[in-house]
């Protein structure tokens, strides 16, 4: 399996009242009413189904999209569905100022790349900018803007390149 360290795609900039949407919890990402769905390929249709202003996300998302959010993305429960629903839609990554600890661990274990951009201004990127994310360098570029965040850690990068934690463990 081949994975890129540079991801390019259309950027969804999640905003609430003009500011990057913060504290998006796992119930907003993937509502608990759908936890009985165990087929990852069917999870995408429920992504952001409980997030005001983005309930149509699953219908409008395209493979290759990137998501940008504010602080504490994925706070709440250890719901793996909240990572897998994006993978099902072909979303390449979620980029945020910060992530909930459990969400971050689930994403890394699943080989789903995430990058933290601490201090990112609310108005630097626009909805549907064509964006480029350098995972190794932690740089998000889009429109005429560029922002340096935290690079992907070496171990997260190795897990991503292997395709997930289980695949990574097989290389040991």
C-alpha positions as CSV (number, residue, x, y, z in Angstrom):
1,X,0.0,0.0,0.0
2,X,1.3,3.4,-0.9
3,X,0.7,6.6,1.1
4,X,1.7,10.1,0.4
5,X,3.3,12.5,2.8
6,X,1.8,15.4,0.8
7,X,-2.0,15.5,0.7
8,X,-3.8,17.7,-1.7
9,X,-7.5,18.4,-1.9
10,X,-10.5,20.6,-1.3
11,X,-10.5,22.1,2.2
12,X,-13.7,22.0,4.4
13,X,-13.2,24.9,6.8
14,X,-15.6,24.2,9.7
15,X,-16.8,27.5,11.2
16,X,-19.3,28.5,13.9
17,X,-20.3,32.2,14.0
18,X,-17.3,33.1,11.9
19,X,-14.7,31.3,14.0
20,X,-13.1,27.9,13.5
21,X,-15.5,25.4,15.1
22,X,-14.1,24.1,18.4
23,X,-15.1,21.4,20.8
24,X,-16.6,19.2,18.1
25,X,-17.2,16.0,20.1
26,X,-17.5,12.5,18.9
27,X,-21.3,12.6,19.1
28,X,-21.4,15.5,16.7
29,X,-19.0,13.7,14.4
30,X,-20.9,10.4,14.5
31,X,-24.1,10.2,16.6
32,X,-24.6,7.4,19.0
33,X,-27.9,6.5,17.3
34,X,-25.7,4.8,14.5
35,X,-23.3,2.8,16.7
36,X,-24.9,-0.5,15.6
37,X,-23.4,0.1,12.1
38,X,-20.3,-2.0,12.0
39,X,-19.5,-1.9,8.3
40,X,-17.0,0.9,7.8
41,X,-18.1,1.5,4.2
42,X,-21.6,2.4,5.5
43,X,-20.4,4.8,8.3
44,X,-19.6,7.7,6.0
45,X,-23.3,8.6,5.5
46,X,-23.6,9.6,9.1
47,X,-20.5,11.9,9.3
48,X,-21.3,15.2,11.0
49,X,-25.0,14.3,11.1
50,X,-25.3,15.9,14.5
51,X,-23.2,19.0,13.8
52,X,-25.2,22.2,13.3
53,X,-24.5,23.7,9.9
54,X,-22.8,20.6,8.6
55,X,-25.6,18.0,8.6
56,X,-25.3,17.7,4.8
57,X,-21.5,17.1,4.9
58,X,-21.8,13.4,4.1
59,X,-23.8,14.1,0.9
60,X,-21.4,16.9,-0.3
61,X,-18.1,15.4,0.8
62,X,-15.8,14.2,-2.0
63,X,-13.0,11.6,-1.9
64,X,-9.8,13.6,-1.3
65,X,-11.3,16.3,0.8
66,X,-9.5,17.7,3.9
67,X,-11.2,19.0,7.0
68,X,-10.0,22.0,9.1
69,X,-11.4,22.7,12.6
70,X,-10.6,24.6,15.8
71,X,-9.6,23.4,19.2
72,X,-10.3,20.0,20.8
73,X,-11.6,18.2,17.8
74,X,-13.0,14.7,18.6
75,X,-13.4,15.3,22.4
76,X,-15.7,12.9,24.2
77,X,-16.0,9.2,23.9
78,X,-13.6,6.6,22.4
79,X,-15.9,6.1,19.5
80,X,-13.9,4.7,16.6
81,X,-16.8,5.4,14.3
82,X,-15.8,9.1,14.5
83,X,-12.5,8.3,12.7
84,X,-13.9,5.6,10.4
85,X,-16.7,7.7,9.0
86,X,-14.2,10.0,7.4
87,X,-12.2,7.1,6.0
88,X,-15.4,5.7,4.5
89,X,-16.0,9.0,2.6
90,X,-12.4,9.1,1.3
91,X,-11.6,12.2,3.4
92,X,-7.8,12.3,3.6
93,X,-7.2,14.0,6.9
94,X,-8.5,16.2,9.7
95,X,-6.4,19.2,10.6
96,X,-7.2,21.2,13.8
97,X,-5.7,23.5,16.3
98,X,-5.9,20.5,18.7
99,X,-7.5,17.1,19.2
100,X,-9.1,15.2,22.0
101,X,-6.6,12.7,23.3
102,X,-8.6,9.6,22.6
103,X,-9.6,10.8,19.1
104,X,-5.9,11.5,18.4
105,X,-4.9,8.0,19.5
106,X,-7.7,6.3,17.5
107,X,-6.8,8.2,14.3
108,X,-3.1,7.3,14.7
109,X,-3.9,3.6,15.4
110,X,-6.2,3.6,12.3
111,X,-3.5,5.1,10.1
112,X,-5.7,8.2,9.6
113,X,-3.4,11.2,9.4
114,X,-4.1,14.2,11.6
115,X,-2.1,17.4,12.1
116,X,-2.3,19.9,14.8
117,X,-2.0,23.6,14.0
118,X,-1.8,25.4,17.4
119,X,-2.7,29.1,17.3
120,X,-4.1,28.9,13.7
121,X,-6.1,32.2,13.0
122,X,-9.8,31.8,12.3
123,X,-9.7,33.5,9.0
124,X,-6.5,32.2,7.3
125,X,-8.2,29.6,5.0
126,X,-11.4,29.7,3.1
127,X,-14.1,27.1,2.5
128,X,-13.1,24.9,-0.4
129,X,-9.7,26.3,-0.9
130,X,-7.5,23.9,-2.9
131,X,-5.1,22.9,-0.1
132,X,-1.9,21.0,0.4
133,X,-0.9,19.4,3.7
134,X,2.7,18.3,4.3
135,X,2.4,15.6,6.9
136,X,6.1,15.4,7.6
137,X,6.6,19.1,7.9
138,X,3.2,20.0,9.5
139,X,2.5,22.7,6.9
140,X,-0.9,23.5,5.5
141,X,-1.1,25.7,2.4
142,X,-4.2,26.9,0.6
143,X,-5.1,30.0,-1.5
144,X,-2.3,32.4,-0.9
145,X,-1.8,31.3,2.7
146,X,0.5,28.9,4.6
147,X,0.6,27.9,8.2
148,X,3.3,25.9,10.1
149,X,1.9,23.5,12.6
150,X,3.2,20.4,14.3
151,X,4.8,17.8,12.1
152,X,3.5,14.3,12.3
153,X,5.5,12.4,14.9
154,X,7.9,9.7,13.6
155,X,5.9,6.8,15.1
156,X,2.6,8.2,13.8
157,X,4.2,8.5,10.4
158,X,5.4,4.9,10.5
159,X,1.9,3.7,11.6
160,X,0.3,5.8,8.8
161,X,2.8,4.5,6.2
162,X,2.1,0.9,7.3
163,X,-1.6,1.4,6.9
164,X,-2.5,1.2,10.6
165,X,-1.3,-0.1,14.0
166,X,-1.9,-3.8,13.2
167,X,-0.1,-3.6,9.9
168,X,2.7,-1.6,11.6
169,X,3.0,-4.3,14.3
170,X,3.5,-7.0,11.6
171,X,6.6,-5.2,10.5
172,X,8.3,-5.5,13.9
